[in-house]
Amino acid sequence: MTTLFHAPELADIADLELTRALQSRLDQKTKPIGSLGAIESLARQLGEIQGTCFPALQQPQLVVFAADHGLVVRGVSAYPSDVTWQMVENFLAGGAAASVLARQHGIALSVV
C-alpha cells in the first residue's frame, strides 16, 4: 500500500516593494555595493521572511560540524585526519575564529 504525502500550500511571501527597500538599505551602507556577498543575500532573505526592513534574530545559534570520515584520503581536506580532534578541542576551548566571532556577538556555539 502506498501512501502519498501532500504538503500543505504555503503562502507566497514575495513582496517586491519590501525586497527593493531591503536592498536599498544594504546598498546605502558604507561599503562597496554587493561587497558582503552571501551575507547580503541572507540579510535580505531574513527581512523578506520576517516582513520587515529591520530583521532581528532571537537567540541565534552557530552550529559547527566536525567530522573525520575518510575524505582526507581523497585529498579534499588541506589537513590530515589527526587534526580533527585538535580543531574540535580548539572550538570547545573558544580559540577558533568561529568561537571568537560567536562570543563577540553573543551567539551560542554548538560543536557537533
C-alpha positions in Angstrom: 0.0 0.0 0.0 1.4 3.4 -1.0 0.6 6.5 1.0 1.3 9.8 -0.6 2.2 12.8 1.5 0.8 16.1 0.3 2.5 19.1 1.7 0.2 22.0 2.6 0.1 25.0 0.4 2.4 27.8 1.7 1.6 31.4 1.3 3.7 33.4 -1.1 5.8 35.8 0.9 7.2 37.6 -2.1 6.9 41.3 -1.7 8.8 43.2 -4.4 8.4 46.5 -2.6 9.9 45.1 0.6 12.7 43.4 -1.4 13.6 46.7 -3.0 13.6 48.5 0.3 15.8 45.9 1.9 18.2 46.0 -1.0 18.3 49.8 -0.8 19.1 49.7 2.9 22.0 47.3 2.1 23.3 49.4 -0.7 23.3 52.6 1.5 25.7 51.0 4.0 29.3 52.4 4.0 30.7 49.7 1.8 31.0 48.8 -1.9 27.7 47.6 -3.3 27.4 43.8 -3.0 30.8 43.5 -1.2 29.4 41.3 1.5 28.2 38.7 -1.0 26.1 35.9 0.5 25.7 37.8 3.8 23.8 40.5 2.0 21.6 37.9 0.3 20.9 36.3 3.7 20.1 39.6 5.4 17.6 40.4 2.6 16.1 36.9 2.9 15.7 37.3 6.6 13.9 40.6 6.1 11.6 39.1 3.5 10.7 36.2 5.8 10.1 38.5 8.8 8.3 41.0 6.5 10.4 44.0 7.7 13.2 46.2 6.7 14.6 45.7 10.2 15.1 42.0 10.7 16.2 40.7 14.0 17.4 37.3 15.2 16.2 36.0 18.6 18.7 33.6 20.3 20.9 32.9 17.2 22.9 29.7 17.2 26.1 28.8 15.3 26.4 25.1 14.7 29.8 23.8 13.6 30.0 20.3 12.3 33.3 18.5 12.6 34.0 15.0 11.2 36.7 12.7 10.1 35.1 10.5 7.6 37.8 9.4 5.2 37.6 12.3 2.7 41.1 13.3 3.7 42.3 10.2 1.8 40.8 11.7 -1.3 42.6 15.0 -1.0 39.5 17.0 -0.1 40.9 18.4 3.1 44.0 20.6 3.4 44.8 18.9 6.8 45.4 15.3 7.9 42.6 13.5 9.8 44.6 13.7 13.0 43.9 17.4 13.1 40.1 16.9 13.5 40.2 16.3 17.3 42.5 19.2 17.8 40.1 21.5 15.9 37.2 20.3 18.0 39.2 21.0 21.2 40.0 24.4 19.9 36.3 25.2 19.1 35.3 24.0 22.6 38.1 26.0 24.3 36.9 29.1 22.5 40.1 29.6 20.5 38.8 29.0 16.9 37.8 32.0 14.8 34.2 30.8 14.8 34.3 30.6 18.6 35.6 34.1 18.9 33.1 35.6 16.5 30.2 33.8 18.2 31.4 35.0 21.6 31.9 38.6 20.4 28.3 38.7 19.0 26.6 36.8 21.8 25.8 33.8 19.6 25.6 30.4 21.2 28.0 27.9 19.7 27.4 24.1 19.4 30.0 21.7 18.0 28.6 18.6 16.5 
